Amino acid sequence: MASIYEVAGGEPMFLALAVAHHERCLRDPVLNHPFSHPGHPQHVERLAHYWAEVFGGPPVYSAECGSQTSMLVLHAGQGAEDDLGERFVACFVAAFDDAGLPADPALRSAMRAYMEWAVGEVMSYSPRGSQVADGLAVPHWTWDGLA
């Protein structure tokens, strides 16, 4: 069976999705604050590599950018607003159409399920003073969920 990465459309689709998601986050009144601050100059490309790897694509993020630990450390201890996660998921799902993700319901459902899980994990590290364990690998999400 083809991976989610393959069915979605590979690297070009994940870049389009990251661009569309980022644009939606900038337009959201709560998400605008964290997304409008200058971060890494290749944030959107890194996000595309991360999502691609999660869904079965090549391990570009792990090879060039870091691990799950490094990603979580970037987001930990921010004291995020309670509805930030819901807004993030809503922007992700809305970006499916913006990016031209195939309309396949199983594909979209699997990707949404991942993002709901991922946001829960990131939000669990949101309280100030949260510590992230060392050595966490980028997760892999299949049609059946977390691998």
MARLOLUM-798198 format. One record per residue: residue number from 0; residue in one letter; chain; x, y, z of N, C-alpha, C in turn. Coordinates in nm, 3 decimals, padded with zeros to 5 digits. Layout:
+-----+---+---+---------+---------+---------+---------+---------+---------+---------+---------+---------+
:   k : r : c :     n.x :     n.y :     n.z :    ca.x :    ca.y :    ca.z :     c.x :     c.y :     c.z :
+-----+---+---+---------+---------+---------+---------+---------+---------+---------+---------+---------+
: NUM : A : A :       X :       Y :       Z :       X :       Y :       Z :       X :       Y :       Z :
...
+-----+---+---+---------+---------+---------+---------+---------+---------+---------+---------+---------+
***
This chain:
+-----+---+---+---------+---------+---------+---------+---------+---------+---------+---------+---------+
:   k : r : c :     n.x :     n.y :     n.z :    ca.x :    ca.y :    ca.z :     c.x :     c.y :     c.z :
+-----+---+---+---------+---------+---------+---------+---------+---------+---------+---------+---------+
:   0 : M : A :  00.084 : -00.118 :  00.000 :  00.000 :  00.000 :  00.000 :  00.088 :  00.125 :  00.000 :
:   1 : A : A :  00.049 :  00.223 : -00.077 :  00.124 :  00.348 : -00.086 :  00.116 :  00.424 :  00.046 :
:   2 : S : A :  00.220 :  00.498 :  00.077 :  00.223 :  00.577 :  00.200 :  00.131 :  00.700 :  00.185 :
:   3 : I : A :  00.100 :  00.759 :  00.297 :  00.023 :  00.884 :  00.296 :  00.100 :  00.989 :  00.216 :
:   4 : Y : A :  00.230 :  00.993 :  00.235 :  00.316 :  01.086 :  00.161 :  00.295 :  01.070 :  00.010 :
:   5 : E : A :  00.297 :  00.948 : -00.037 :  00.282 :  00.922 : -00.181 :  00.143 :  00.959 : -00.231 :
:   6 : V : A :  00.040 :  00.918 : -00.158 : -00.097 :  00.946 : -00.201 : -00.125 :  01.096 : -00.199 :
:   7 : A : A : -00.067 :  01.166 : -00.103 : -00.087 :  01.311 : -00.094 : -00.027 :  01.385 : -00.213 :
:   8 : G : A :  00.082 :  01.335 : -00.268 :  00.146 :  01.401 : -00.381 :  00.293 :  01.432 : -00.360 :
:   9 : G : A :  00.351 :  01.375 : -00.255 :  00.495 :  01.388 : -00.234 :  00.539 :  01.526 : -00.189 :
:  10 : E : A :  00.667 :  01.549 : -00.203 :  00.731 :  01.672 : -00.152 :  00.663 :  01.800 : -00.202 :
:  11 : P : A :  00.628 :  01.811 : -00.332 :  00.563 :  01.936 : -00.376 :  00.432 :  01.965 : -00.301 :
:  12 : M : A :  00.356 :  01.860 : -00.272 :  00.230 :  01.881 : -00.201 :  00.255 :  01.923 : -00.057 :
:  13 : F : A :  00.355 :  01.865 :  00.008 :  00.381 :  01.904 :  00.147 :  00.435 :  02.046 :  00.156 :
:  14 : L : A :  00.509 :  02.090 :  00.056 :  00.551 :  02.230 :  00.054 :  00.430 :  02.321 :  00.033 :
:  15 : A : A :  00.343 :  02.286 : -00.060 :  00.222 :  02.366 : -00.084 :  00.135 :  02.370 :  00.042 :
:  16 : L : A :  00.125 :  02.258 :  00.111 :  00.046 :  02.252 :  00.233 :  00.108 :  02.339 :  00.343 :
:  17 : A : A :  00.238 :  02.334 :  00.357 :  00.306 :  02.415 :  00.459 :  00.289 :  02.564 :  00.429 :
:  18 : V : A :  00.299 :  02.603 :  00.302 :  00.279 :  02.743 :  00.264 :  00.136 :  02.786 :  00.294 :
:  19 : A : A :  00.039 :  02.705 :  00.253 : -00.102 :  02.738 :  00.274 : -00.134 :  02.744 :  00.423 :
:  20 : H : A : -00.081 :  02.651 :  00.499 : -00.106 :  02.648 :  00.643 : -00.047 :  02.772 :  00.710 :
:  21 : H : A :  00.076 :  02.805 :  00.674 :  00.142 :  02.922 :  00.732 :  00.061 :  03.049 :  00.702 :
:  22 : E : A :  00.014 :  03.063 :  00.579 : -00.065 :  03.180 :  00.543 : -00.193 :  03.187 :  00.625 :
:  23 : R : A : -00.258 :  03.075 :  00.646 : -00.381 :  03.072 :  00.727 : -00.350 :  03.108 :  00.872 :
:  24 : C : A : -00.239 :  03.058 :  00.924 : -00.202 :  03.091 :  01.061 : -00.173 :  03.240 :  01.078 :
:  25 : L : A : -00.114 :  03.301 :  00.978 : -00.087 :  03.444 :  00.984 : -00.217 :  03.525 :  00.986 :
:  26 : R : A : -00.322 :  03.473 :  00.925 : -00.451 :  03.544 :  00.922 : -00.535 :  03.519 :  01.047 :
:  27 : D : A : -00.498 :  03.421 :  01.128 : -00.574 :  03.390 :  01.249 : -00.533 :  03.485 :  01.361 :
:  28 : P : A : -00.631 :  03.543 :  01.433 : -00.596 :  03.642 :  01.536 : -00.514 :  03.587 :  01.654 :
:  29 : V : A : -00.524 :  03.459 :  01.683 : -00.446 :  03.400 :  01.792 : -00.314 :  03.345 :  01.739 :
:  30 : L : A : -00.318 :  03.277 :  01.627 : -00.196 :  03.215 :  01.572 : -00.102 :  03.317 :  01.508 :
:  31 : N : A : -00.155 :  03.432 :  01.472 : -00.071 :  03.533 :  01.409 :  00.050 :  03.567 :  01.494 :
:  32 : H : A :  00.031 :  03.579 :  01.625 :  00.142 :  03.621 :  01.711 :  00.262 :  03.526 :  01.700 :
:  33 : P : A :  00.246 :  03.395 :  01.724 :  00.365 :  03.310 :  01.714 :  00.414 :  03.293 :  01.570 :
:  34 : F : A :  00.326 :  03.304 :  01.472 :  00.368 :  03.282 :  01.334 :  00.426 :  03.405 :  01.266 :
:  35 : S : A :  00.403 :  03.523 :  01.323 :  00.452 :  03.644 :  01.259 :  00.591 :  03.684 :  01.306 :
:  36 : H : A :  00.638 :  03.624 :  01.414 :  00.773 :  03.656 :  01.463 :  00.877 :  03.590 :  01.374 :
:  37 : P : A :  00.984 :  03.664 :  01.347 :  01.088 :  03.603 :  01.265 :  01.145 :  03.480 :  01.333 :
:  38 : G : A :  01.146 :  03.372 :  01.263 :  01.205 :  03.248 :  01.312 :  01.314 :  03.208 :  01.215 :
:  39 : H : A :  01.327 :  03.082 :  01.196 :  01.425 :  03.034 :  01.099 :  01.382 :  03.080 :  00.960 :
:  40 : P : A :  01.475 :  03.129 :  00.878 :  01.437 :  03.180 :  00.746 :  01.376 :  03.074 :  00.654 :
:  41 : Q : A :  01.398 :  02.948 :  00.685 :  01.341 :  02.840 :  00.604 :  01.235 :  02.763 :  00.683 :
:  42 : H : A :  01.163 :  02.833 :  00.771 :  01.063 :  02.767 :  00.855 :  00.962 :  02.687 :  00.773 :
:  43 : V : A :  00.907 :  02.745 :  00.670 :  00.803 :  02.678 :  00.592 :  00.860 :  02.554 :  00.524 :
:  44 : E : A :  00.977 :  02.563 :  00.468 :  01.040 :  02.447 :  00.404 :  01.069 :  02.338 :  00.506 :
:  45 : R : A :  01.116 :  02.377 :  00.624 :  01.143 :  02.279 :  00.730 :  01.014 :  02.210 :  00.774 :
:  46 : L : A :  00.907 :  02.286 :  00.785 :  00.778 :  02.230 :  00.822 :  00.733 :  02.129 :  00.717 :
:  47 : A : A :  00.751 :  02.163 :  00.591 :  00.715 :  02.070 :  00.482 :  00.797 :  01.942 :  00.493 :
:  48 : H : A :  00.926 :  01.954 :  00.519 :  01.011 :  01.835 :  00.534 :  00.967 :  01.751 :  00.654 :
:  49 : Y : A :  00.932 :  01.819 :  00.762 :  00.888 :  01.747 :  00.882 :  00.762 :  01.667 :  00.852 :
:  50 : W : A :  00.660 :  01.735 :  00.800 :  00.534 :  01.664 :  00.770 :  00.556 :  01.552 :  00.669 :
:  51 : A : A :  00.636 :  01.578 :  00.567 :  00.664 :  01.475 :  00.466 :  00.725 :  01.351 :  00.533 :
:  52 : E : A :  00.821 :  01.371 :  00.619 :  00.886 :  01.259 :  00.689 :  00.786 :  01.185 :  00.777 :
:  53 : V : A :  00.704 :  01.259 :  00.850 :  00.603 :  01.198 :  00.936 :  00.514 :  01.103 :  00.856 :
:  54 : F : A :  00.476 :  01.144 :  00.737 :  00.381 :  01.068 :  00.657 :  00.444 :  00.968 :  00.560 :
:  55 : G : A :  00.571 :  00.940 :  00.577 :  00.634 :  00.835 :  00.498 :  00.731 :  00.882 :  00.392 :
:  56 : G : A :  00.761 :  01.009 :  00.390 :  00.858 :  01.062 :  00.293 :  01.000 :  01.045 :  00.342 :
:  57 : P : A :  01.094 :  01.097 :  00.265 :  01.235 :  01.082 :  00.301 :  01.267 :  01.156 :  00.432 :
:  58 : P : A :  01.369 :  01.110 :  00.505 :  01.403 :  01.168 :  00.635 :  01.486 :  01.297 :  00.625 :
:  59 : V : A :  01.441 :  01.389 :  00.541 :  01.514 :  01.514 :  00.522 :  01.517 :  01.596 :  00.651 :
:  60 : Y : A :  01.403 :  01.605 :  00.718 :  01.398 :  01.683 :  00.842 :  01.499 :  01.628 :  00.943 :
:  61 : S : A :  01.495 :  01.498 :  00.966 :  01.586 :  01.437 :  01.064 :  01.731 :  01.457 :  01.025 :
:  62 : A : A :  01.762 :  01.447 :  00.897 :  01.900 :  01.459 :  00.851 :  01.951 :  01.603 :  00.856 :
:  63 : E : A :  01.863 :  01.700 :  00.827 :  01.909 :  01.838 :  00.813 :  01.867 :  01.932 :  00.925 :
:  64 : C : A :  01.761 :  01.897 :  00.997 :  01.704 :  01.994 :  01.090 :  01.705 :  01.949 :  01.236 :
:  65 : G : A :  01.691 :  01.822 :  01.261 :  01.690 :  01.777 :  01.399 :  01.596 :  01.661 :  01.422 :
:  66 : S : A :  01.557 :  01.646 :  01.546 :  01.476 :  01.534 :  01.589 :  01.341 :  01.584 :  01.640 :
:  67 : Q : A :  01.261 :  01.491 :  01.687 :  01.136 :  01.529 :  01.753 :  01.167 :  01.610 :  01.878 :
:  68 : T : A :  01.271 :  01.572 :  01.947 :  01.310 :  01.648 :  02.065 :  01.337 :  01.793 :  02.029 :
:  69 : S : A :  01.414 :  01.818 :  01.924 :  01.447 :  01.956 :  01.888 :  01.323 :  02.034 :  01.846 :
:  70 : M : A :  01.229 :  01.967 :  01.777 :  01.106 :  02.034 :  01.737 :  01.024 :  02.070 :  01.861 :
:  71 : L : A :  01.011 :  01.976 :  01.954 :  00.932 :  02.002 :  02.074 :  00.995 :  02.109 :  02.162 :
:  72 : V : A :  01.128 :  02.111 :  02.170 :  01.196 :  02.213 :  02.249 :  01.164 :  02.354 :  02.197 :
:  73 : L : A :  01.154 :  02.367 :  02.065 :  01.120 :  02.497 :  02.006 :  00.983 :  02.547 :  02.053 :
:  74 : H : A :  00.892 :  02.455 :  02.079 :  00.755 :  02.491 :  02.114 :  00.725 :  02.481 :  02.263 :
:  75 : A : A :  00.814 :  02.422 :  02.339 :  00.789 :  02.397 :  02.481 :  00.797 :  02.525 :  02.564 :
:  76 : G : A :  00.719 :  02.526 :  02.672 :  00.727 :  02.633 :  02.769 :  00.675 :  02.767 :  02.723 :
:  77 : Q : A :  00.594 :  02.769 :  02.618 :  00.546 :  02.895 :  02.563 :  00.421 :  02.948 :  02.633 :
:  78 : G : A :  00.356 :  02.864 :  02.713 :  00.234 :  02.908 :  02.779 :  00.125 :  02.942 :  02.678 :
:  79 : A : A :  00.109 :  02.858 :  02.578 :  00.015 :  02.884 :  02.469 : -00.128 :  02.894 :  02.518 :
:  80 : E : A : -00.205 :  02.976 :  02.448 : -00.347 :  02.991 :  02.481 : -00.419 :  02.858 :  02.460 :
:  81 : D : A : -00.523 :  02.838 :  02.540 : -00.594 :  02.710 :  02.539 : -00.646 :  02.668 :  02.403 :
:  82 : D : A : -00.693 :  02.763 :  02.322 : -00.752 :  02.724 :  02.193 : -00.651 :  02.727 :  02.079 :
:  83 : L : A : -00.525 :  02.750 :  02.109 : -00.424 :  02.754 :  02.003 : -00.421 :  02.623 :  01.925 :
:  84 : G : A : -00.426 :  02.511 :  01.993 : -00.420 :  02.382 :  01.924 : -00.537 :  02.361 :  01.832 :
:  85 : E : A : -00.658 :  02.394 :  01.877 : -00.777 :  02.379 :  01.792 : -00.766 :  02.468 :  01.669 :
:  86 : R : A : -00.719 :  02.588 :  01.688 : -00.703 :  02.681 :  01.575 : -00.598 :  02.628 :  01.476 :
:  87 : F : A : -00.490 :  02.572 :  01.530 : -00.384 :  02.518 :  01.445 : -00.439 :  02.404 :  01.359 :
:  88 : V : A : -00.515 :  02.313 :  01.420 : -00.575 :  02.202 :  01.345 : -00.672 :  02.256 :  01.241 :
:  89 : A : A : -00.753 :  02.353 :  01.277 : -00.850 :  02.410 :  01.183 : -00.778 :  02.472 :  01.062 :
:  90 : C : A : -00.668 :  02.541 :  01.086 : -00.591 :  02.598 :  00.975 : -00.530 :  02.488 :  00.888 :
:  91 : F : A : -00.483 :  02.382 :  00.951 : -00.424 :  02.270 :  00.878 : -00.529 :  02.207 :  00.786 :
:  92 : V : A : -00.647 :  02.180 :  00.839 : -00.752 :  02.115 :  00.760 : -00.799 :  02.209 :  00.649 :
:  93 : A : A : -00.816 :  02.336 :  00.678 : -00.858 :  02.431 :  00.574 : -00.752 :  02.445 :  00.465 :
:  94 : A : A : -00.627 :  02.430 :  00.503 : -00.518 :  02.442 :  00.405 : -00.516 :  02.325 :  00.305 :
:  95 : F : A : -00.584 :  02.217 :  00.336 : -00.592 :  02.104 :  00.242 : -00.642 :  02.153 :  00.106 :
:  96 : D : A : -00.752 :  02.226 :  00.107 : -00.809 :  02.275 : -00.018 : -00.721 :  02.383 : -00.080 :
:  97 : D : A : -00.668 :  02.473 :  00.003 : -00.580 :  02.579 : -00.048 : -00.462 :  02.520 : -00.125 :
:  98 : A : A : -00.407 :  02.411 : -00.073 : -00.288 :  02.349 : -00.132 : -00.322 :  02.255 : -00.247 :
:  99 : G : A : -00.449 :  02.218 : -00.260 : -00.488 :  02.123 : -00.365 : -00.465 :  01.978 : -00.328 :
: 100 : L : A : -00.469 :  01.948 : -00.197 : -00.454 :  01.809 : -00.153 : -00.565 :  01.726 : -00.215 :
: 101 : P : A : -00.535 :  01.604 : -00.261 : -00.641 :  01.521 : -00.318 : -00.760 :  01.511 : -00.222 :
: 102 : A : A : -00.878 :  01.502 : -00.279 : -01.002 :  01.502 : -00.200 : -01.031 :  01.367 : -00.135 :
: 103 : D : A : -00.942 :  01.272 : -00.145 : -00.960 :  01.139 : -00.089 : -00.994 :  01.148 :  00.061 :
: 104 : P : A : -01.114 :  01.103 :  00.101 : -01.154 :  01.114 :  00.242 : -01.062 :  01.038 :  00.338 :
: 105 : A : A : -01.011 :  00.922 :  00.298 : -00.922 :  00.846 :  00.386 : -00.791 :  00.922 :  00.408 :
: 106 : L : A : -00.740 :  00.984 :  00.303 : -00.617 :  01.063 :  00.312 : -00.637 :  01.180 :  00.408 :
: 107 : R : A : -00.742 :  01.255 :  00.385 : -00.767 :  01.372 :  00.468 : -00.795 :  01.334 :  00.613 :
: 108 : S : A : -00.865 :  01.226 :  00.632 : -00.894 :  01.179 :  00.767 : -00.767 :  01.139 :  00.840 :
: 109 : A : A : -00.679 :  01.067 :  00.772 : -00.553 :  01.024 :  00.833 : -00.466 :  01.144 :  00.868 :
: 110 : M : A : -00.462 :  01.242 :  00.779 : -00.379 :  01.359 :  00.805 : -00.436 :  01.443 :  00.920 :
: 111 : R : A : -00.567 :  01.456 :  00.924 : -00.629 :  01.529 :  01.035 : -00.605 :  01.456 :  01.168 :
: 112 : A : A : -00.619 :  01.324 :  01.167 : -00.597 :  01.246 :  01.290 : -00.454 :  01.266 :  01.340 :
: 113 : Y : A : -00.358 :  01.267 :  01.249 : -00.220 :  01.293 :  01.289 : -00.210 :  01.429 :  01.356 :
: 114 : M : A : -00.265 :  01.532 :  01.290 : -00.247 :  01.667 :  01.342 : -00.315 :  01.683 :  01.478 :
: 115 : E : A : -00.428 :  01.619 :  01.498 : -00.492 :  01.625 :  01.629 : -00.402 :  01.560 :  01.735 :
: 116 : W : A : -00.342 :  01.447 :  01.700 : -00.250 :  01.382 :  01.792 : -00.127 :  01.470 :  01.818 :
: 117 : A : A : -00.070 :  01.524 :  01.711 :  00.052 :  01.604 :  01.721 :  00.030 :  01.730 :  01.803 :
: 118 : V : A : -00.082 :  01.796 :  01.781 : -00.112 :  01.917 :  01.857 : -00.126 :  01.883 :  02.005 :
: 119 : G : A : -00.188 :  01.770 :  02.034 : -00.198 :  01.727 :  02.173 : -00.061 :  01.709 :  02.236 :
: 120 : E : A :  00.030 :  01.650 :  02.161 :  00.165 :  01.631 :  02.214 :  00.235 :  01.764 :  02.235 :
: 121 : V : A :  00.230 :  01.852 :  02.136 :  00.296 :  01.982 :  02.149 :  00.235 :  02.062 :  02.265 :
: 122 : M : A :  00.104 :  02.062 :  02.274 :  00.037 :  02.138 :  02.380 :  00.070 :  02.082 :  02.519 :
: 123 : S : A :  00.100 :  01.954 :  02.527 :  00.135 :  01.897 :  02.658 :  00.266 :  01.955 :  02.711 :
: 124 : Y : A :  00.348 :  02.012 :  02.623 :  00.474 :  02.075 :  02.663 :  00.461 :  02.227 :  02.673 :
: 125 : S : A :  00.342 :  02.280 :  02.655 :  00.321 :  02.424 :  02.653 :  00.340 :  02.492 :  02.789 :
: 126 : P : A :  00.303 :  02.430 :  02.901 :  00.318 :  02.502 :  03.028 :  00.463 :  02.547 :  03.051 :
: 127 : R : A :  00.475 :  02.665 :  03.106 :  00.609 :  02.719 :  03.136 :  00.685 :  02.619 :  03.223 :
: 128 : G : A :  00.813 :  02.602 :  03.193 :  00.897 :  02.512 :  03.268 :  00.894 :  02.367 :  03.220 :
: 129 : S : A :  00.817 :  02.339 :  03.116 :  00.810 :  02.202 :  03.064 :  00.945 :  02.159 :  03.011 :
: 130 : Q : A :  00.979 :  02.033 :  03.033 :  01.103 :  01.975 :  02.986 :  01.073 :  01.867 :  02.883 :
: 131 : V : A :  01.152 :  01.860 :  02.779 :  01.136 :  01.761 :  02.674 :  01.247 :  01.657 :  02.688 :
: 132 : A : A :  01.209 :  01.532 :  02.680 :  01.307 :  01.423 :  02.689 :  01.403 :  01.426 :  02.570 :
: 133 : D : A :  01.524 :  01.385 :  02.594 :  01.623 :  01.372 :  02.487 :  01.595 :  01.247 :  02.403 :
: 134 : G : A :  01.641 :  01.249 :  02.281 :  01.641 :  01.129 :  02.198 :  01.509 :  01.090 :  02.134 :
: 135 : L : A :  01.412 :  01.182 :  02.127 :  01.285 :  01.149 :  02.063 :  01.300 :  01.157 :  01.911 :
: 136 : A : A :  01.256 :  01.052 :  01.843 :  01.263 :  01.048 :  01.696 :  01.136 :  01.108 :  01.637 :
: 137 : V : A :  01.148 :  01.160 :  01.516 :  01.031 :  01.210 :  01.443 :  00.931 :  01.095 :  01.433 :
: 138 : P : A :  00.806 :  01.121 :  01.469 :  00.706 :  01.013 :  01.463 :  00.673 :  00.976 :  01.319 :
: 139 : H : A :  00.620 :  00.858 :  01.302 :  00.575 :  00.813 :  01.169 :  00.429 :  00.777 :  01.179 :
: 140 : W : A :  00.349 :  00.835 :  01.090 :  00.205 :  00.818 :  01.090 :  00.166 :  00.741 :  00.964 :
: 141 : T : A :  00.093 :  00.633 :  00.984 :  00.048 :  00.551 :  00.870 : -00.104 :  00.558 :  00.862 :
: 142 : W : A : -00.157 :  00.483 :  00.769 : -00.304 :  00.476 :  00.754 : -00.371 :  00.424 :  00.881 :
: 143 : D : A : -00.296 :  00.353 :  00.962 : -00.350 :  00.298 :  01.087 : -00.316 :  00.384 :  01.207 :
: 144 : G : A : -00.252 :  00.498 :  01.187 : -00.216 :  00.586 :  01.298 : -00.068 :  00.584 :  01.328 :
: 145 : L : A : -00.034 :  00.614 :  01.451 :  00.105 :  00.621 :  01.493 :  00.172 :  00.485 :  01.481 :
: 146 : A : A :  00.285 :  00.482 :  01.411 :  00.357 :  00.357 :  01.391 :  00.456 :  00.334 :  01.504 :
+-----+---+---+---------+---------+---------+---------+---------+---------+---------+---------+---------+
***
